[in-house]
């Protein structure tokens, strides 16, 4: 990998870590910084559009019962 590719990979990894941290901290306001408003999400046989769907799932208690 070139230096530019490594730098981009590190930046991408940092965004993913910030996204995942939302589900740990429940601070869904951070989603606006790492996710487009019109994001398309697929899962559980459904497709939805909008960051608000992800924010709603970030507010829910995880199946594991949380930390």
C-alpha positions as CSV (number, residue, x, y, z in Angstrom):
1,X,0.0,0.0,0.0
2,X,1.2,3.5,-0.7
3,X,1.3,6.2,2.0
4,X,-1.8,7.8,0.6
5,X,-3.7,4.5,0.7
6,X,-2.6,3.8,4.2
7,X,-3.7,7.3,5.3
8,X,-7.1,6.8,3.6
9,X,-7.5,3.4,5.2
10,X,-6.7,4.9,8.7
11,X,-9.2,7.7,8.1
12,X,-11.9,5.2,7.0
13,X,-11.2,3.1,10.1
14,X,-11.5,6.2,12.4
15,X,-15.0,7.0,10.9
16,X,-16.1,3.4,11.4
17,X,-14.9,3.5,15.1
18,X,-16.8,6.8,15.6
19,X,-20.0,5.2,14.1
20,X,-19.8,2.2,16.3
21,X,-19.1,4.3,19.4
22,X,-22.6,5.8,18.9
23,X,-24.1,2.5,19.8
24,X,-21.9,2.2,22.9
25,X,-22.5,5.8,24.2
26,X,-26.0,6.2,22.8
27,X,-25.0,9.8,21.8
28,X,-26.8,9.7,18.4
29,X,-26.0,13.3,17.8
30,X,-22.6,12.2,16.6
31,X,-24.2,10.4,13.7
32,X,-24.5,13.6,11.8
33,X,-20.7,13.9,11.6
34,X,-20.2,10.4,10.2
35,X,-23.3,9.6,8.2
36,X,-25.3,11.3,5.4
37,X,-28.9,12.2,6.2
38,X,-30.1,10.2,3.2
39,X,-28.2,7.0,4.0
40,X,-29.9,3.8,2.7
41,X,-29.9,1.0,5.3
42,X,-30.7,-2.6,4.5
43,X,-31.3,-5.3,7.0
44,X,-33.8,-7.8,8.4
45,X,-35.5,-7.9,5.0
46,X,-36.2,-4.2,4.9
47,X,-34.7,-1.2,3.2
48,X,-35.1,2.3,4.7
49,X,-33.6,5.7,3.9
50,X,-32.6,8.2,6.4
51,X,-30.2,8.7,9.3
52,X,-33.1,8.9,11.7
53,X,-33.7,5.2,11.4
54,X,-30.1,4.5,12.5
55,X,-30.5,7.1,15.3
56,X,-33.6,5.3,16.5
57,X,-31.8,2.0,16.7
58,X,-28.9,3.7,18.6
59,X,-31.3,4.8,21.3
60,X,-32.6,1.2,21.9
61,X,-31.2,-1.1,24.5
62,X,-29.0,-3.7,22.8
63,X,-30.0,-7.3,22.9
64,X,-27.1,-8.1,25.2
65,X,-28.6,-5.8,27.8
66,X,-26.0,-3.1,27.5
67,X,-22.9,-2.5,29.5
